[in-house]
């Protein structure tokens, strides 16, 4: 939806994702693995909006997860180095 040609749809998707990320920051989520797998597929997207959003989310999850993400470092590096 972020890459939809209709500006209203892409803006609504961006707003929804921003709200969800804000809720995630204030919650006590401990399992970030499934989210990182989704982001891993979006980082190499041909659409720059999808890539940017995936990188922003990855950065925030790194901050939130801290050292608990050690098992995912390889996956994270593969995603962002693309």
C-alpha positions as CSV (number, residue, x, y, z in Angstrom):
1,X,0.0,0.0,0.0
2,X,2.9,2.3,0.6
3,X,3.8,2.1,-3.1
4,X,0.2,2.6,-4.3
5,X,-0.1,5.1,-7.1
6,X,-3.0,6.7,-5.3
7,X,-1.5,9.3,-2.9
8,X,-4.3,9.1,-0.4
9,X,-3.8,5.3,0.0
10,X,0.0,5.6,0.3
11,X,-0.4,8.4,2.9
12,X,-3.0,6.4,4.9
13,X,-0.6,3.4,4.9
14,X,2.3,5.5,6.0
15,X,0.2,7.0,8.8
16,X,-1.0,3.5,9.9
17,X,2.5,2.2,10.0
18,X,3.8,5.2,11.9
19,X,1.0,4.8,14.5
20,X,1.8,1.1,14.8
21,X,5.5,1.8,15.3
22,X,4.7,4.3,18.0
23,X,2.6,1.7,19.8
24,X,5.4,-0.8,19.4
25,X,7.8,1.6,21.1
26,X,5.6,1.9,24.1
27,X,4.9,-1.8,24.5
28,X,6.8,-4.6,26.1
29,X,7.4,-6.6,22.9
30,X,10.1,-9.2,23.4
31,X,10.0,-11.1,20.1
32,X,11.2,-9.2,17.2
33,X,12.2,-12.1,14.9
34,X,9.0,-12.3,13.0
35,X,9.0,-8.6,12.3
36,X,12.6,-8.7,11.2
37,X,11.7,-11.4,8.7
38,X,9.1,-9.2,7.1
39,X,11.4,-6.3,7.0
40,X,14.1,-8.4,5.4
41,X,11.9,-8.8,2.4
42,X,11.1,-5.1,2.1
43,X,14.7,-3.7,2.4
44,X,15.6,-4.7,-1.2
45,X,12.3,-3.6,-2.6
46,X,12.4,-1.7,-5.9
47,X,10.1,0.9,-4.4
48,X,12.1,3.5,-2.5
49,X,9.2,4.2,0.0
50,X,9.1,0.6,1.0
51,X,12.9,0.4,1.4
52,X,13.0,3.6,3.5
53,X,10.1,2.4,5.7
54,X,11.8,-1.0,6.2
55,X,15.1,0.7,7.2
56,X,13.3,3.0,9.6
57,X,11.5,0.1,11.2
58,X,14.7,-2.0,11.3
59,X,16.5,0.9,13.1
60,X,13.8,1.2,15.6
61,X,13.7,-2.5,16.3
62,X,17.5,-2.5,16.8
63,X,17.1,0.2,19.4
64,X,14.2,-1.6,21.1
65,X,15.7,-5.0,21.0
66,X,19.3,-4.1,21.9
67,X,21.4,-7.2,22.7
68,X,18.4,-9.5,22.5
69,X,18.7,-9.2,18.8
70,X,22.2,-10.9,18.7
71,X,20.7,-14.0,17.1
72,X,19.4,-11.9,14.3
73,X,22.5,-9.7,13.6
74,X,23.3,-11.7,10.5
75,X,19.7,-11.3,9.1
76,X,19.7,-7.6,9.9
77,X,23.1,-7.0,8.2
78,X,21.9,-8.9,5.1
79,X,18.8,-6.7,4.9
80,X,20.4,-3.3,5.4
81,X,23.5,-3.9,3.3
82,X,21.5,-4.5,0.2
